[in-house]
Amino acid sequence: MPIYAYAPLAQGCPACRDGLEVLQRLADAPLTHCEACGGPIGRVLGAPSVVMGGAHRLKESHVAKHGYTQYRRAGKGVYEKTAGKGPDIITGD
């Protein structure tokens, strides 16, 4: 269930003056009046929380499980293995 933010459309009471957040179902009708003072309120559009995928795919357990080898830079031209099968160190020499 999403949390909707509401703000007063006129002078509000202490309960709604700074806005309020209400946990509602998607099918529920938007609130039109403050439950405490009866003043008019309106729903406020907010920024959605977006999760960008892909970070979990770089974890060592995920890489090794799918048969890949992961290396991290340890110095100039030197890479150390962090996951998977393969040589422990790769150097540019």
LUMGU-85284 format. One line per field, with one value per residue: residue in one letter; y, x, z of N, C-alpha, C, O in turn; residue number from 1. Coordinates in pm, whole numbers, plus 50000, padded with zeros to 5 digits. Each point is the difference from the previous one (the first is absolute). Layout:
<atoms>
residuo = [A|...] .
nc2 = [Y|...] .
nc1 = [X|...] .
nc3 = [Z|...] .
cac2 = [Y|...] .
cac1 = [X|...] .
cac3 = [Z|...] .
cc2 = [Y|...] .
cc1 = [X|...] .
cc3 = [Z|...] .
oc2 = [Y|...] .
oc1 = [X|...] .
oc3 = [Z|...] .
num = [NUM|...] .
</atoms>
This chain:
<atoms>
residuo = [M|P|I|Y|A|Y|A|P|L|A|Q|G|C|P|A|C|R|D|G|L|E|V|L|Q|R|L|A|D|A|P|L|T|H|C|E|A|C|G|G|P|I|G|R|V|L|G|A|P|S|V|V|M|G|G|A|H|R|L|K|E|S|H|V|A|K|H|G|Y|T|Q|Y|R|R|A|G|K|G|V|Y|E|K|T|A|G|K|G|P|D|I|I|T|G|D] .
nc2 = [49883|50091|50088|50025|50114|50056|50110|50115|49966|49909|50188|49962|49796|50015|49964|50189|50087|49844|50004|49907|49864|49964|49880|50015|49950|49823|49812|50002|50030|50125|50012|50004|49822|50209|49835|50097|50056|49816|50040|50190|49798|50041|49885|49900|50147|49776|50071|49952|49836|50111|49811|50099|49934|49798|50147|49971|50130|50193|49945|50047|50074|50219|50147|50018|50125|50211|49957|50152|50111|49983|50170|49970|50199|49890|50001|50114|50007|50111|49787|50104|49796|50044|49971|49829|49930|49885|50088|49907|49922|50206|49887|50209|49911] .
nc1 = [50085|49872|50204|49800|50081|49997|49873|50082|49778|49983|49896|50216|49910|49969|49779|49880|50010|50056|49779|49902|50064|49946|49974|50076|49783|50082|49942|50173|49801|50027|50192|49817|49978|50046|50150|50199|50094|50076|50200|49963|49941|50219|49904|50139|50020|50008|50178|49999|49895|50186|49899|50189|49893|50000|49890|49778|49959|49985|49793|50130|49869|49957|50147|50041|49848|50060|50113|49901|50118|50021|50005|50166|49915|50178|49971|50190|49798|49917|50004|49856|50091|49819|50032|49902|49933|50169|50095|50164|50165|49915|50155|50047|50055] .
nc3 = [50000|49841|49970|50102|49825|50217|49850|50179|50004|50203|50071|50038|50004|50221|50006|49972|50205|50152|50032|49822|50167|49783|50187|49788|50026|49891|50109|50146|50101|49814|50116|50129|50139|50071|50026|49956|49801|49901|50097|49885|49918|49995|49834|50145|49832|50001|50116|49782|50109|49947|49937|50065|49818|50093|50131|49984|49824|50114|50063|50179|50166|49991|50081|50220|50103|49957|50190|50130|49846|50224|49854|50152|49941|49916|49782|50038|49906|50176|49928|50140|50025|49872|49780|50108|49797|50088|49815|50125|49869|49998|49881|50063|50200] .
cac2 = [50117|50121|50109|50123|50124|50099|50133|50078|50096|50126|49994|49870|49982|49945|49864|49997|50123|49967|49888|49870|49883|49902|49870|49969|49907|50065|50013|50098|50136|50095|50078|50137|50083|49957|49931|50071|50130|50005|50092|49935|49958|49943|49907|50062|49910|49994|49926|49857|49936|49909|49917|49964|49863|49967|49999|49867|49907|50013|49940|49885|49873|49988|49980|49865|49903|49987|49951|50107|50038|50145|50054|50141|50059|50007|50093|50029|49879|49881|49972|49886|49931|50013|49894|49911|49918|50066|50037|50090|50134|50027|50116|50045|49974] .
cac1 = [49915|50083|49982|49967|50022|49893|50030|49876|49973|49976|50063|49973|50017|50133|50013|50019|50067|50127|49975|49989|50017|49898|50014|49871|49998|49989|49858|49935|49984|50087|49938|49966|49994|50079|49918|50003|49933|49900|50044|50030|50137|50019|50113|50122|50083|50137|50093|49993|50126|50035|50116|50070|50047|50130|50107|50008|50064|50144|50046|50087|49926|49924|50096|50056|49892|49973|50118|50091|50106|50002|50127|50002|50131|50078|50110|50018|50021|49985|49862|49984|49872|49908|49899|50007|50118|50098|50120|49977|50051|50030|50088|50023|50139] .
cac3 = [50000|49992|50096|49928|50073|49986|50052|50013|49893|50070|50132|50059|50144|50027|49947|49854|49956|49934|49910|50065|49915|50032|49934|49939|49887|49870|49966|50087|49948|50069|50107|49961|50120|50114|50099|50127|49998|49894|49895|49871|49971|49866|49984|49948|49921|50046|49915|50027|50038|49891|50028|49878|50010|49945|50098|50061|49907|50011|50124|49974|50003|49875|49891|50010|49979|49857|49931|49957|50093|50019|50046|50040|49981|50123|49976|49858|49921|50082|50035|50089|49986|50113|49992|49885|49975|49917|50073|50111|49966|49861|49990|49864|49962] .
cc2 = [50123|50098|50127|50120|50097|50131|50078|50099|50138|49992|49868|50000|49947|49860|49999|50120|49971|49886|49870|49890|49892|49874|49960|49894|50079|50027|50103|50137|50095|50074|50142|50094|49940|49935|50075|50128|50012|50095|49926|49967|49940|49913|50073|49896|50008|49922|49851|49949|49892|49925|49960|49860|49984|49993|49863|49901|50006|49942|49873|49869|49978|49970|49857|49894|49976|49968|50108|50024|50152|50041|50146|50050|50014|50099|50024|49872|49871|49986|49875|49940|50020|49889|49914|49920|50078|50037|50102|50144|50006|50126|50033|49973|49876] .
cc1 = [50089|49966|49978|50023|49886|50045|49869|49986|49971|50077|49963|50018|50142|50021|50031|50078|50128|49984|49991|50016|49903|50027|49862|50018|49989|49854|49928|49993|50092|49924|49973|49998|50086|49907|49994|49917|49891|50035|50033|50148|50004|50124|50116|50077|50143|50085|49990|50136|50028|50126|50062|50060|50140|50111|50016|50071|50152|50055|50078|49925|49922|50093|50052|49894|49974|50125|50095|50105|50003|50135|49982|50143|50070|50115|50011|50034|49986|49854|49993|49861|49917|49896|50025|50127|50094|50122|49971|50040|50026|50086|50023|50141|50013] .
cc3 = [50000|50112|49919|50091|49969|50062|50009|49883|50057|50131|50065|50150|50025|49943|49851|49947|49922|49900|50079|49898|50046|49918|49949|49893|49871|49964|50087|49934|50076|50110|49951|50119|50109|50102|50132|49998|49893|49887|49871|49985|49860|49995|49934|49921|50050|49903|50032|50046|49897|50039|49868|50017|49948|50103|50064|49910|50009|50130|49968|49998|49870|49883|50001|49971|49852|49919|49949|50106|50006|50057|50039|49987|50135|49988|49850|49924|50078|50041|50085|49983|50126|49999|49877|49993|49911|50081|50110|49970|49850|49997|49853|49953|49919] .
oc2 = [50006|49998|50039|49994|50011|50001|49978|50055|50099|49908|49965|50097|49971|49960|49910|50007|50062|49953|49993|50020|49974|50006|49977|49981|50115|50099|50041|50040|49979|50024|50054|50122|49878|50052|49985|50026|50093|50019|49881|50082|49957|50020|50077|49889|50110|49936|49962|50057|49905|50059|49937|49977|50089|49927|49959|49897|49910|50003|49928|49911|49887|49918|49934|49898|49890|50008|49970|49957|50068|49937|50072|49927|50058|50039|49956|49945|49894|50095|49900|50072|49987|49969|50046|50001|50086|49973|50084|50094|49905|50103|49914|50032|49964] .
oc1 = [50097|49891|50085|49971|49956|50078|49909|50099|49996|50080|49882|50050|50072|50114|50070|50026|50025|50100|50043|49977|49987|50023|49909|50108|49957|49969|49888|50090|50025|49880|50075|50009|50013|49892|49903|49923|49920|49920|50031|50087|49898|50094|49980|50022|50054|49950|49996|50104|49924|50098|49934|50075|50056|50098|50111|50049|50068|50121|49971|50032|49990|49967|50001|50030|49961|49997|50086|49987|49991|50051|49916|50096|49944|50059|49915|50109|50034|49940|50065|49902|50052|49942|50056|50082|49957|50005|49912|49938|50050|49962|49987|50032|50111] .
oc3 = [50076|50058|49920|50119|49885|50095|49920|49952|49927|50020|50008|50057|49905|49974|49952|49880|49896|49945|50115|49881|50120|49880|50079|49945|50000|49934|49966|49926|50118|49989|49919|49983|50011|50028|50075|50093|50005|49908|50003|50033|49947|50077|49905|50048|50019|49907|50117|49967|49985|50045|49916|50094|49936|49980|50033|50049|49950|50022|49904|49920|49953|49915|49896|49940|49961|49877|49917|50114|49898|50092|49946|50022|50094|50100|49923|50015|49948|50050|49969|49981|50111|50105|49901|50091|49923|50120|49986|50049|49941|50054|49912|49885|49960] .
num = [1|2|3|4|5|6|7|8|9|10|11|12|13|14|15|16|17|18|19|20|21|22|23|24|25|26|27|28|29|30|31|32|33|34|35|36|37|38|39|40|41|42|43|44|45|46|47|48|49|50|51|52|53|54|55|56|57|58|59|60|61|62|63|64|65|66|67|68|69|70|71|72|73|74|75|76|77|78|79|80|81|82|83|84|85|86|87|88|89|90|91|92|93] .
</atoms>
